[in-house]
């Protein structure tokens, strides 16, 4: 159903990928710098796709809201959902959920209505959608209007907007004069949700579609997941959350990641995790990419954008290879020898800072180099900023005196700039 709902938007997005990507030498996609199709581009697309310009603009807007295309300046490029469209049903569903979340943007509310009451209506709609799901059938509009009025009253009470000084007798929180405005806004909201395929709206009643019911269920599940944060990290920053997960077992850590992610928009959560990964703590770098594995495909564009950042490159390349279906046993083959050595030092730094000494000795076995001398030669060459500290810690931990001596010598050479 999601594929059918977005099929027209996919068609326009694929046309845009071919016709509007940089270097095509044609007029730009947009004319206002805000992603709206220029008249010339809409006419060209309409001619080539056998559509009207209005149909093209509507499908273009849907494609943008669903993450099928991304506009950069006056050019367009495919979003990750379009690239994954034919092979990943989850990408299709996420695209439709993104459209569902943006229902209030599909058509503008009347400008004659106060912005505050429009915002209250949007904030109240999840409760109305929950009623529709629990009803499992048509719900009359008057019943929905009653619930909307109650919810708006609750929202105003929750804000505790109490002025100073003597107070008159309490008045009705939702004044009778506002009821027509709420009725108008309810009609606007139901039409917007119907436009994205979340419900049907006709003959004075509304009914959730199977897609709409599924979306409401997903939102409720996210709330439940967010509430199940046994280690209590859900309100922490990404860095503090990752530190809190450092001593957890993998399954418990993943539960924490899911809870933390469920409480935040995906884009800001991914950006915060990547910022934590850029810090000096190598352990957090590794944990941040573990959390990004829980995010999955929606993080692809952001992860791909950091592959040129030296500290993040090995982690990002492995993450991308996993997303593309590489065999877990072969995933490290995407790294060059230098990238693998950099990752070995970075991981060793995490072990040296947070692990036990015997783990650092065992870490030698994971090096790609066949011998310790070969490893030391390449470690000195790659220029990782933690090389000296790692080698000193390894020399102090290793039980073999001869090998420890060689490692200390290598650390001294790196420290003094020798060879």
PyMOL commands that set and color helices and strands:
alter all, ss='L'
color gray80, all
select helices_A, chain A and resi 2-19+39-49+53-65+80-83+89-101+103-105+115-135+141-158+176-195+210-227+238-245+250-262+266-277+282-304+310-323+331-334+337-354+357-366+372-382+387-397+401-416
alter helices_A, ss='H'
color red, helices_A
select strands_A, chain A and resi 69-72+75-78+139-140+199-202+205-208
alter strands_A, ss='S'
color yellow, strands_A
deselect
rebuild
show_as cartoon
